[in-house]
Amino acid sequence: MRVVVVTAVLAAALFSPTLSYSVRENQSSMNQFIALPLTATASNPASSQRRQSEFEVNLAHVRKGSFFTSITLGTPPQPFNIVVDTGSDRLWVPSVGCSSCPSSGHKYNAAASSSFTNATTSSTHAVMTYGSGTVNGTLATDTVVWGPSTIPNMFFYVVDSQDSTMAYHMSRFGDGIMGFVFAGGLDGPNHRDSVLYRMASQNQVPHSVFSLWLNQSSVYDANELDPYGGWIILGGADNHLYNGNFSFVPVSSASSYYWDITVTGISVAGSPVIAPSLATNAIVDSGTSIILIDSTTLTKLVQSLSGSQPSSFQFIPQYGVYTVQCQFAAALPDISFVVGKGVTLSFSASDYITYDADTLENSNVCELSIRASGGEWILGSPFLYKYYTVFDLKNKQIGFAHATDGKTVGNGTLLSDDILTKAKQANGAQSLSSIWLLTLTSLFFIF
């Protein structure tokens, strides 16, 4: 594929998936990246992601919260549409022998690949459980190609069975999953040999960071994926996709498996809902389409949002959601999450109230995108739409900056090694005018 150098003059091309790929320049120590757009993938209607460069892959978006990128496996290459998941560490694809896998997608044929080998590790079989179902697979190695990068002898799982829930989701959206979990960063004792880790260790990306921008102007269509869903950038950040500076928050523990951060407070219109004494950890997850918090805090939050109209929110048990009349939603106050050492991430009603025709039959009813969790707090795609997010494996931190809306070109502060190092030394920032934050979260949805 031909490499094209693109400067700020051509920044509008960021929102177009028509380029095969491009190299874009930023005037910083992280001065170039390569952009690769995705082709839209049709799905069935549903009822209910060694040069000074960053590799940027265009993501196709489904409103329910999954984001996909295209890879190939094997020699000759076999194509797959893969969920980008910051909440898991494994890469898997369905095998040709999987009778319970959807017949509509791509399937991996080991016999057709000259670079395939069986894995020789002690644990060659795994049961992998996600919020959207379970798969069973056998460990193998083969050549992975993602954008301009080739990763030989990459470990992955060849899935020979899926439960009905996973098969349903994959029949609508994709073939497999590729994990980008933190797992202790680059030097942790429990690090995972993920695609990103392998690329970083082989110097195929100049910096061990990746970033995610989700398109706020993405249009939902139940019949196909949206080719304008967003971008995943490996090795840096694109300052045309955000405005201002980044705020960094350290991962809650250097040995964490997930990209989790400490939440020290929630407020509604400036009034606290939970205090710092009730601080908890929350996973930043690109694969979850909502925000999940504990039920006690959720009840307090809804009470605060209701204000003088306690009956404005209604709970729908069969879906586990709070609803509100859409005409009242615009008047709802801002919600702010305080994370790390005083970083405030604010959301307006348009960020946390959604209309979902798949779930709600009444066109006048909207839903709260915050629900009760069974355990962990999860900061899903509503966070990622609002904030351009950077994940920093080396410095063990996550950064947020205000994302562009998908209609205008941003002019954010350029990311640099110096910014990343100072952010680590500061161990967090006080406001969004301070410095950068790094994140990427699981790219699979949870109902």
N, C-alpha and C positions, 0 to 999 in steps of 0.2 A: 504494500500500500504506500501511496505517495505521501510524504510529510510536507505540510504547508505551515510556514511561520505566519502567525496571525497576531497583530498588535491590537491596541485599544481601538483603532479605527474600525476594526471589524468585530468589535465586541458584541454587536447585535446578533451575530451568528451563534452566540451562546444558547439562544432559545430556539434554534432551528436544528432538527435532527437530520437534515439533508446531507451534511458533510460526512464523508466516509470516516475521516478523522482529521485532526489538525494539531499542530504544535502552537501554543500561545505563549507569549512572552510577558513576564512581569519583571520590573526592574528591582529585583531583590536577590538575596542569596539563594532563594528558591525561584529561579528565574524563568522556567519553562514548564509547560505540561502538555500532555497529549490528550485530545478529546476524541472520544469514540461514541457516536450516536447508535441507538438501537432502532431496529425495525419494529413497528407495532405488531403485536401478536393477537390474532382474533381469539375470542373465547366464547363459551356458551353463555346465554343469559342466566342470571342467578336470581333466585327468589329471596331469599332471605333479606443487588447493586457492587545502560551504564553511563547514560548521559544525564546532564542536569535537566531532568524533565519530570513532570508529574503526569500520570496516566489518568485521563478523565473519561468515564464511560457514561453515556447517556442512559438514563433509566426510564423504562416504561412503567406508568403508574396505574394502579387500580385503586379506586376510592376506598375500598375496604382496607388498604394498608400494606399491600405487598409491592415490592419493587424488584425489578428483574434486570439482569444483564446477560449478555450472550457470551458463551465460551465454547471452545471445542475440546474434545478429548480424543486421544488416539492418533494413530498413523495408518492410513490417511485420516484426516480430522472428521469427527462426528459432532454435529452441532447440538447445543442444549441451551434452553432458556432457564436461567437459574435465579432463584430468590437470593438476594443479598441480605444476610442475616447477621447483625451485630450481637445477637444473643446466643450464638452457638459457635462451635469451632470446626465442624466437619464439613467436608464436601461430599455430596452423594448424588448419584444419578440412577434412574431405574434401568434394570437389565432387560434384555430381549426375552429372558425367561420368566419375567414377572407377570403372572396372570392376573394379579390383583391390582396392578398399576394401570392407569388410564391408557386406553388404546390410542387416544388422540395425540399424545405427545411423542417426543423422541425417546428412544431406548438405546442403551449402550450395548454394543456387540463386541465382547472381548476377543472372540475368534477373528474378527475382522481387523484388529489392530496389531501391527507388528511390534509396537512399543509397549504392549500390555505385559505385566508380570504379576503373578500372585504375590501377596505380601508374605514376608517370612517372620513377622513379629509374633509374640506369644498370643496376643488377643486379636484374632483375625475376624471375629464376628461381633456385631454390635446391634443392640436394640436402641434406636434413637427416638426419643419422645419430645414432641413440640406442643405448643398450644393448639396446633391444628391437626394433631394426630401422631401416629407412630409408624416407623418403618424399620425393617430388618435388613441388614446388609453385610457383605463380606469385604474385607479390606483388600485393596489392590493398589498398584501403581501404574501410571501412564503419563503421557505428555499432555499438559494443559496449555492451551493458548488463550490468553485473555487480552484483547486489544493487540498491541504490538509486542506483548511480553510472552515468552515461551518458557514454561517451567517443566523440565523433564523429570521423570520419576516421581511425580507428585502422588502422595497418598490420597486415596479417596475410597468411598464405599460404593460397591455395586449392589444396589437394593434389589432383593428378590421377592419382597412382599411389603404391602402397605395396608394399614387398616382402612376402613371405608371412609372415615373422615378425611384422612390425608389424600386418599384417591380422589375424593370429590373436589377438594381444593386444587389439587394439581391438574385435574381435568379442565378446570376453568382458567388456570393462570400459568402453569409452567411445568418444568420437568423435575428439577431437583433443588437443592439448597447449598449455598456456599457460606461458611461461617467466618466471622471477623471478630470473634470474642477477644476480650483483653487478655485473660489467662496469665496475669503476672507480667505482661509486657514482653519486651525482647529478651530480658535477662532473668526472668523469674524461673524458679525450679520447676514450675508446672506449666511452662509455656507450651502452646500447641503448634504443631507443624502445619499451620494454615497456609493458604495460598499467599496471603499478604506477608506472613512471616518468612516464607520461602523466598519471595521476591526481594524483601528487605535484606535477608542474609546473603543473597546472591548479587546484591548491588544492582538489581534491576529497577529499583526506585531509589532516588538519591537520599530520601529522608523517610524514616519509619513512621509516617503519619498518613492518614487519609481523612477526607472530609466529605460531607454530604449536603447537598442542596435539594430540597423538594419544592416543586413548582406550585406555588399558591394559586396560580391561574389555571392549573390542570383541570380539564373538563371530564367529568365522569360519564362513561358510556358502558352500560352493563354488557354490551356485546363485544367489546374489544378493549385491549390495553391501550393506554394513552402514551404515544411515543414522546410526548413532551413532559414526562413525569418528573424529571430531575437529572442530576449529575452526581456521580461518585468520582472523586478525584484522589488518585493515589500518589503520595509523595509531596503533597502541599495543599494549597487552597487557591481558588480563583477569586480575586478581589472584585471582579465584575458581577459576582453573585451575592454580594453582601455590602453593607454600608457601615462605616465607622470602624471601631476597634473590637477586638475580641476580649472577653473575660474568661479567665481560666479557672477551672476547679479541679483539684487533684482527685484521682480515683480514691475511693474511701480507704482502700488498703492496697499496698504494693503487691499483695499476693491474691487479690481478688480474681475471681473467674470472670465476672461480668464487668462491663463498663458501668460501674455504679458510683454515685456521688452522694454526699450527705445533704439532706434537706433539713434545714434548721427552722423553717417557718413557712406558713401560708397566710396570706392576708387577703381580704376582700375590701376594695376601696380604701385601703390603708389600715383597716382594722384587723388585728391578728385573729386567725382561726385556730392555729396551733402555735405554741410557744417553742423557743429553742430548747427548753428542757425536754421536749418530746421529739427531739431530733431522730431521724431515721435515714436509712440508706435507700436510694432509688436507682433502678437500672435504666440507663438510657438505651432505648431499644428501637431500632428502625423497623423491626418486624412486628411491632404492636401498633394497632391503628388508633388506640385510645390511651388515656392516662388512667392508671390504676392506683388507688390509695386504700387505706384500711377503711372499713365501714363506719367506724366511729367518727373519723375525721370527715368522711364524705357527708355524713348526716349534719355535722356542724357547718360544713361548707354550703350545703343546700339551704340550710336555715339562714345563713348570712346572705346568700344570694337572693332569697325570697323577700327579705326586708319586711315591709309592712303588708305584704301579700303572701302569707304563709301557704296558701293553696295554689300558688302560681306554678309550682313544680308538682308533677304527679309521677309516682313510681310505677313502672310496668314490670311486674314480677317475672313474666315469662321471658322477657328480654334482659332483665337486670339493669334497666336504664331509667333515668329520670327524664321526663319530657316537660316541655314548656311551650305555650303558644308562641308561634314564630313572631307574631306582631309585638310581643312583649320582650323578645330576646334582645333586640338592639339596645334597649334601655338598661340592660344588666351591667353591673359594675365590673371593673377590671379585677382579675385574680393575679396575685404575685406569689411566686415561689422563691424563697430565699435559700440559696445553696452555697456549699463551701463556707468560706469566711466572708459572708455578707454580700454575695453576688445576687442581685435581684433580677429575676426573669419574669416579666409581666406579660399578661395575655388579656386581650379585649374579648368581648362577647363573641365577635366574629371568629375568634380563634378557638374557643372552647364550646360553642354551640354549633351543631351541624344539622342539616336536613338529610335524612337517609331514607330514600324511597324504598329500598330493599327491606327495611325493618318496619317502617311506619306507613300505614295506608292513608292516614289523614294528612292532606297536604298542608294543613295549617299548624301542624305539630312539628316541633324541632326537638332535638335531644341533646342532653349534656354529654360531652365527650369524656367525662370523668366518671369512672365506675368503681365499685368496690372490688378489691382483690381478695384472693384467698390467702395471701401471704405477703409477697414482696410488693413494694411500690414499683411501678414501671412508668417511665416517662416516654411515651410512644410518639407517633408521628405528629400529633399536634405541636409538640415541642420543636420537631424538626422542620415543620413548615414555617414556623415563626422565626426560628434561629438557624442560621447556617452553622453547622456543627463540625468540629475537627476532632479527630481521635489521635492522640500522641502516644504511641507504644513505648518509645524510648523514655520520655519524661513522665509517663504515667499520669496523664492529665487530659481533660476534655475542655474544649473552648467553644463559646457561643458568640456569635455576632448577628446583628439584625439582617435577616435574609431579604433579598429583593423579591418583588411580587410576581416575577415572571413576565412583566410587561415593560419594565424599565431596566436599564443597565446600572449596576452599582459602581461605587468608587471607594471601596473599603481600604483600610490600611493594609499594606502588603505584609504577608507572613514572612518571617525570617528566622534564622537560627538564634539570633540574639533575642528576639521576642519570646521564642519558646524557652530558652534558658532562663531568662528573667522571670517568666511566668512560673517556672518550676521553683526558682529561688524564693519568689514571693509567696508561693504555696496558696495561690488564689488571689483574686482581685476584688475590689470594692464596688466596682460599677462597670457598665458596658463601655465606658470610655477609658478603661485601663489597658487590657491586653487581650491575647488570643485564647480561645478554648478549642480543645480537640475532642471529637466524638464520632461514632457511627453506631448504630443500633441495629437490632435484628430485623430483618426484613421479612418478617412473616406476621400475618395478623392474628389477633386473638379475639374471639367473641365472648 
